[in-house]
């Protein structure tokens, strides 16, 4: 076989580059594999979103039947959350965190590889339902009794359960690895309060994963027993409690929101000081607000369940905690504003996406605060107002931050600068079409349009048509992003980046390593002063 050199300063193996990548335990290559895998599922889930919006463009059933529609929105939500956003930030963390803290690799490199390779396996199980008569169709939340055998016969739902259990196990393995790496492998002088904010958000995120994911894994196992072995955990026809599923799911599901958003906030906290040419304002406030978000996040899950009839005491208590969690989030936003205030701002593409993510996240956060008002929540539950809210948080907040991070670190990963003009076109097209897609959904929801339906009354037609036009514009905009990244990665085009292309970037990956970093990142362990 041909001899392949992995990277500057790397060892040379007498085997093919394909085998090198398939068997790698290098944290940087595993990070790249996470990112590639995540984008594959992102584009597939995006195509499913366009199927949904095509059907909803006008009233009536035009393209798909109810069953196919239900499968599409179930797979869209599942893949976007579990196979795209969360693994994508795991890819960022795999590549960047060891470099940021001066570690030679992750604490357990082979476990790191295992936790990655379980992801495509779990994803394949989830989508393989399409090959055996139909994918899962009970929604990405899997509400019971819709996922019981009598409502969801066939193997699609069972494959969905097994795939999510595999993905959850991979996340748990990864969280143990990250926590061990951050606590035990920091360079000399890298105290906890010298760590970059992104490392802090990864630390809190992985703690949430470790505490929350076993809960949903246990719930999935119980659901599998209900479906196949005569269990009675959630099926009301045999004495089960479907509300128990909601408690277990949302006890995981709301920390999952912060599992998705905290690394995004960490990316923003790394980018804003660099392009404001100022130190981060209120470092410790941002650190402790992130910890507070993680802690309080375990005490708000019932605001997803106000309409289930839990009573005024539970509703009041969780309405209060829902309002409280806005406080540490607001602290971060005001600290970011303080960072930019009086700075020498430079609006390159990473900065545009970081500022845009914050602006859209504020809109999503404000609509989320209305959910703490129980009567208001009664009106909004299961309407398109909720769809608008969580897309402003998860798409604009997380996805735009993710784009900011890709543009910020891709010169370090590849040694090449991306096309700045195309990057700005990508930002403005994404921002405009995103708002065209999702802002009208606030009005649809307040007017009473239910979510998860393939057809609707004529009164909702105009805003749905606008949203569908925006969805196709947003989807096509991401093809531009794909071309920008392929140019610098596969085609190797673009100016050489140099070690520190961004003036003011001062974390270890910028100050101590070339672009791209060598196979063995640090030949000498850095000392942080």
N, C-alpha and C positions, 0 to 999 in steps of 0.2 A: 504493500500500500504506500501511498505518497506520504512524505513527511510534512507535517503541518506545524507552523509556528503560531502559537496562540495569541501572543501580544508582545509588545516591547518588553524585553527582560524576562520572558516566559521560558519555561522549559520547552523542548522540542520532542514530540512523541512520534514514534514510528507507526502511526495509524492515521486513518482518515479524519478530516475535520468533523464529519457527521458523527462518528463514534465519540470524538472528543466532546462534542456538545451534548450528546445523549447521556454520557457518563460523567459529566463534569460535577465537581463539588465546589467549584469556585463561586463565591457569593455573587460576584459581578455577573458571571454568565447565567447563574440561576435567576438573578434579577432580570436580565434581558429575556429569559424564557418566560418568566411571569408576565412581563409586559406584552410579549408577542401573543401568548395564550389569551391574555385579557382582551387585546384588541380583536382577535378572531371572534370571540364571543360578543364583543361590543358591536361589530358590524352585523353579525347574525341577528342579535337582538334588535338592532336598529331596523333591519329589514322587516322583522315582525311588527315593529312599531308602525312602519309605513303600511303594512297590511291592515292594521287596526284603523289608521287614519284614512285609508282609502275607503274602507267600509263606512266610516262615519262622516265622510265628506258631504253626503246628502242623505235624507231620510230613506228608509227602505233597505232591503237586502239586495246588494248589487253583485258582490264578488265572492263572498264566503257565506256559509251557513252558520247557525248559532254555535254548533259544536266546534267548528274550525276557528271561529272568533274567540271562543273561550280558551281554546288551546293556545292561540297566539298571544293573548294578553297574559296568560299564566306563564308561558315560557319567556315572554318579554321581561316581566318583572323579576322572575327567578334568575335569569341569566344576567341581567343588568346588575342586580344586587350581589349575588353570590359568586358569579364567574367573571364579572368585569370590575366593578368599583373596588371591592375589598381586595381581590388579588392584585389589582393594578397598583394600589398603594403598598401592598406587600412586596411587589417588584421594586418600587422606588426604595423602600426600606432595605430590602436585601442588598441592593447595589450601594446605597448611600450611607446607611447608618454605620457599618464598620469603618468606612472611610472617614466619617465625621468624628468618630470617637478614637481613631487611631488603632483599631483592632486589625489583626492580620486576616481574619475571616470571621464567619459566624462561629459560635461556640461548638456547635455540632454539625459539621458540614454535610455528613451523609444523611442525617435527619432532615437537614435543609433540602437536600435533593429529593428525599422521599416525600416531604410535604408538598413540594411542587408537583411531582409526577402524579400525585393523587388527584390533583385538580382536573387535568384533562380527562382522567378516568371518570371522576364524578360527573363532569360536564357531559361526557359521552353517554353515561347512564341516563342522565336527565333528558337529553334530547332524543335518545333512542326509542322513546315511546312513539315517535312518528313512524318508526319502522314496524311496530307491532299492533297497528290498528288505531293509534291515536295517542298523543301526549297527554300529560296531566292537564285538567281543565277546571280545577277548583279554585283558581286564583293563586298568586304567589304566597298568600297568607295561609292557604290550605284549610280554610274554615270548615269545621265539622257542623253538620253531618254531610256536607257536600263532597267530602273526600272519602266517605264510607262506600263500601262495595255496591250498595243498592243504588247510589246516585252516580258512582264513578266506577263502573265495571271495567275489566280489562287490566292490562299490565302497565299502562302508562303511568298511573298514579304510584304503583309499587316501585317502578323504576325511578320516578321522581323522588320518592322517599329514600331509596337506597343511594341515589346520587348525592342528595343533600347530606346524608349521613357521612359519606366519604369526604365531601368537601368540608364538613364541619370538623371531622377528625384531622384533616390536613391543617385547618386553622389552629386547632389546639396544639398540634406538634410545633407549628411555626411560632405560636405565642411563647411556649416554653423556651424555644431557641432564642428568640429576640430578648426576652427578659434576662436570660442567663448571660447573653452577650453584653447587654447594656450594663448590667450590674457588676460583671466580673472581668470584662475585657477592655475597659477603658484605658487609654494611654496614661502614663504618669502625669499628674497635674490636672487631668480631666475630671474635676469634681462634678457632682450632680448639677450644681448651679453654674458650671461652665459649659454644660452640654448645649448644643444648638437646640432651638425650640422644636425643630422637626424631630429630633431624637426624643424630646420630652413627650411630644404628641404620640409618637410610636410607642413609648413606654406605657402611657395611659391606655392607648388603644389595645395593646396586647394584653393588658390586665383585664380589660373589659371582655375580650375574646375568651380568655381563660376562665372567667367567671360565668359568662352568659351562654357560651356555645354548648356546654354540656347539658343545659336545660332544654334547648331545642332538640338536641340529639336524643335525649331521653323521650321527649314528646313524639319524635318521629318513630322511634322504636315502638312506643305504645300504640301509635296509629297503625303501624304495620301489623302488630298483633291483633288489633281490632279487625283489620281487613282480612286477615288470612288465618287466624287461629282462634276465632271466637271470643276475642277480648271484649271488654265492656267499659273501656276508659272514657270514650267520648261519644258513643252512639246512644242517643236517648231512647231508641226503640228497645234496648236491652238494659236500660238503667244507667247508661253513661251520661256524662255531663259535657255538652259541647262548649259551655262557657269555660270549663277547665282548660280546653285547648287554647282558647283565646288568652287566658292568663299565662299559660306556659309560653305561648308564641310571643306575646308582647313583652313578657319579662326578658326574653331575649331580644325581641324586635326593636324595642326602643333604645337599649344600649347599642344595638346594631346601627341605628341612625348616627350615633356618635362614633362608632367604629369607622363609619364611612366619612364623617365630616371632620373629625379631629386631625387626621393626617393632612387633610386639605387645608385646614387652618394653619397647620405647621408649615406647609409649603408657602402660604401667603406670608407668614411671619419671617421666612427666610428671604423672600423676594423684595418685600417693601423696603427694608433698610438699604439694600444694595442700590435700588433705583431711586431712593430718596436721598442717598449719600449722607445718611445720618444713622447713628446707632438705633437699635430697636428701643422704642420708648416703653419703659415699664416692664423690663424683662421678667422680674419675679411676679408681677401681677399677672402676666400672661401665663406663666408656669402654673401658678396656683389656681387661676381661673380654669385652666384645662383640667387640673385634678378635680376641681369642684364640679365641672360638667360631668366628668366620669362618675363621680360619687352620686350626685343628685340624679343622674340618668337612670339609676336603678329604682328610683322612686316615683316615676311618672307614667308607668306603662298603662295605667287604667284610663288615661285620657283617650285611649283608643277604644274604650269600652263604655263610655258614659251612657250610650243608648241601650245597653244590655239589661238595665234595671237593677243595678247593684245597690241603689238606695242613696239618700241624700248625704249620709255621713261619708261614705267612700267617695262619692262624686265631689264633695266639698274638699276633702283632704287632698285628693289628687289634682283638683283644679288649682289649689294653692301651690302645690309642688311644681305644677306646669308653669305657673307664673314665675316662681322663684328661679327656675333654671334659665330664664331669660337674663338674669342679672350677670352671671359670669360670662355669658356670651356677649352681653353689652360691654363688659369691661374690655374684652378683646377688641371690639370694634373701636372703642374710644382710644385704646392704646395704638391701634393702627393709624387712626386719624392723627394722633399726636406724633407718630413717626413721620408721617408725610408733611405735617404742618411745618412750614418754614424750611423745608428741604429743597435741595436742588433736584427737582423731579425730572426723570428721564423716562419717556413713555415708549420703551421698546416693547416687543410683543409680550414677554413675561409680565411686565408691569401692567400692561393693558388688561391681560387676563386676570391678574391678581386683584386689581381695582374693580374690574367687572364682576368677579366672583363675590367680592365683599358687598357690592351694591345689590346684586341679585339675592344674595343670602339674607340681607336685611329685609328685603321684600318678603321672602319666604318665612323669615322669623316673625315678622309682624303678623302675617296671616296665621302663623302657628300659635301666637299668643291668644288669638281669638278662640282657640280651642279650649283654653282654660276656663272660659265662661260657659258653664254647662248648658244653659238654654240655647246659646249661640251654637254650641257644638251639636246639639240635637238637630238643628236645621242643617248643619254642614255635613253630618255623618253620611258616608256613602254617596256623596254627590261629587260633581266635578270640581268643586271648591277644594276638596281634599287632594284631588289629582294635581291641581295647579299648585297647591302649597308644597307638596313633597317633591314636585319636579323643580320648583324654584330652589329648594334646599339641596336636593341630590344632584340635579343636572347642573344648574347654575353654580351652586356652592361647591360641589365636589368635582364635577367634570371640568368646569372652567379652571378650578385650581389645579387639576391634573394637567390640563393643557399648559397652564403657566409653568408648572414644574418640568414638563417635557421640554419646552422651549428654553427654560433656564439651564437645565442640566445636559441637554443633548450635545452642546459643544464639549462638555467634559467627557461624555460617554464615547463620542465619535472622533473628537479632535477636529471637527468641522463646524463652521457656522451655518446655520440655516438661512434661508432666503427671507430677510426681514420684511421686504415688501409683501411677499405672499403671506407671511405670518400675520401681518396687520389686516390684510384682506380676510384671512380666515377668522380673525377675531371679530371684525365688524359684521361679516355675514352671519356668523354664529350668534352674536348678540342680537342682531335685528330679528333674525328668523326665530330664535328662541322665544323672544317676547311676543312675536306674532302668533306663535303656537300656543303658548301656555297662559298668557295674560287673559285672553277671552274666556278661559275655563273658569276663572273666578266668577264671572257674570253668569255663565251656564249653571254653575253649582248653586249660586244664590237664587237663581230662578227655578231651581228644583230638578235639574237634569241628573238622574242617577248615573253612577259609574258602572262599569262592567256590563254594558248593554250594547248589542250590535245595531239597534234601531232606536228611534226617538221620535217625539212629536215634532210637527212642522215648526212650532214656535222656536225651536232650538237650532234651526237649519243654518241661519246666517253665521253665527259664531263658530259653528262646527266647520263650515266651509273655510272660514278664515284660518282656523286652527290647522286644518289639513294642508292648506297651501303653505303655511309656515313650517309644518313638519317636513314636507318634501324639500323646502329650501334649506332647512337645517341639516337634513340628511345629506343633501348634495354638497353642502359646505364641508362636510367631514371628508369627502373625497379629496378636497384641496389639502387638508391636513395630511392625509395619507401620502399624497404626492410630495409634500414638503419633507416629510420624514424619510421617505424612500430615497429622495435625492441625496441626503447626507449620510444615510446608513448603507443602502445597497449600492447606489451609484457612486458614492464617495465624492460628490460635488460640494462646492462651497469653500470659502476661504478657510485656511487653517486657523484653528481657534487659539492656540497658545495655551499656556498653563492657566492663566487667569483672564479670560476675555471680558469679565464683568468687573469694572473698577469698584472696589469696595467689598467684593466677596472675600471673606476672611476666615471661613471654616477650613478644616484641615484638607478636604479634598481639593480646594482651590490653592492653598498656600504651600502644600507639601508634595503634590503629585502632578505629573504631566497629564496631558490630554491626548489620547485616553490613558487611564491608569494602567500600569503594567500588570502582568499576571499575578506576581507577588507584589501587592500594593506598596508595602513599606519595607524597604531593605533594612532600615533602622527605625526602631520604634520612636515616634515623635514624643517630645516632652512639651506639655502645655503650660505656658506661664501667663 
